[in-house]
Amino acid sequence: MIESFKKNKTGILLMFTSSICVCLGQLLWKLFTKGSLLYLLFGFCLYGLGAIVMIIAYKFGSLSVLQPMLSMSYIITIFLAAVVLGEQITPIKLIGILIITVSVILIGGGDD
């Protein structure tokens, strides 16, 4: 398991960075509905940057490990929504976060 993470480390970090950019971009789109056009523009920039980083990440790891890492964006989105938008993190969401986290760890560590 540790070897898989070492082998794919750069790709995993880039995928995580991609997820953060995409989530922030989507958050800005949400904020645009009640705010400035700049939110929309910066949202597109971050979303596009996330896509570029994701494409670069594929050079540094196995597709079967890296693609599931994008599921971390669901977790990031839940926390951003709670912090920025004041949305509630329910027990069901916490269970979902746990399942996604365990799944990503198992898949990330399963590359031979």
C-alpha angles and dihedrals in degrees: 000000000000091000091056091054091048092048093049099031098117092045092048092050091048091049090051089050089049091052091051092050093048093048093048090048091052091046089054089051088055091048089049090066087069101025150029132340086239089072089058094047095046089045091057091047093052092044090050092047089052090053092050092048089049091054091050091048091061088069090063106052151009117298091225089059101037102045094059088051087073086072086078086076088074090059094045090050093053092053094044090050090051095047101038104027100030094238118160124252102218127198089254090055090049090053089049091050090051093049093048092047094049091045094051091049092050094047093044091052095045100076112116 
